[in-house]
């Protein structure tokens, strides 16, 4: 089946530093990847849609200068949390849709990254 | 504006019995619905989906029912197994656009 690899699985950083999270589709190509954030016991909230070769589309309320997204190839998207603060601590999950399947094919998710900002 | 709602935060079912997870939505433009299963500290895993042209889709022990008039879908798991214990999210989208997730229901299967 389609595999999405997300790295790192967990990271601890100090306030003010930046953290990069990678999302790779291992056995399929994805023109679009999605970045979600999940707070404890809450739903997955879409942060932004990452489009290969173009700018990401951010959801309302998500700071694009704080959460930098780069989708450099059909198999890689990165999310960089810049100048991280403790309130950015969360579980970040990426997902991708196989461009070889129809638009209604399910999203495949990475295993998530647990970010803790101290 | 919570367009997809799972009103039961938790559900406990005895092993071997049927588990029924419910989901309601408000946006009548949604035409594709999915269920995902999630274990702690892992990403969601796709379970089963249904398009709005159908009212039922079955895959092994999992069946999803869609009632468009009521804007309601449900996931049936039968028989329930201990490995089914997880958080289940329903999700919806319109015309292959972004997915909107419900809050999740934690299912516990008791031996």
Interface residues (C-beta under 8 A of the other chain):
Chain A: X4 X6 X9 X34 X41 X42 X43 X44 X45 X46 X49 X91 X93 X95 X102 X103 X104 X106 X107 X108 X109 X110 X111 X112 X114
Chain B: X9 X32 X34 X36 X41 X42 X43 X44 X45 X46 X49 X51 X89 X93 X95 X96 X98 X99 X100 X101 X102 X103 X104
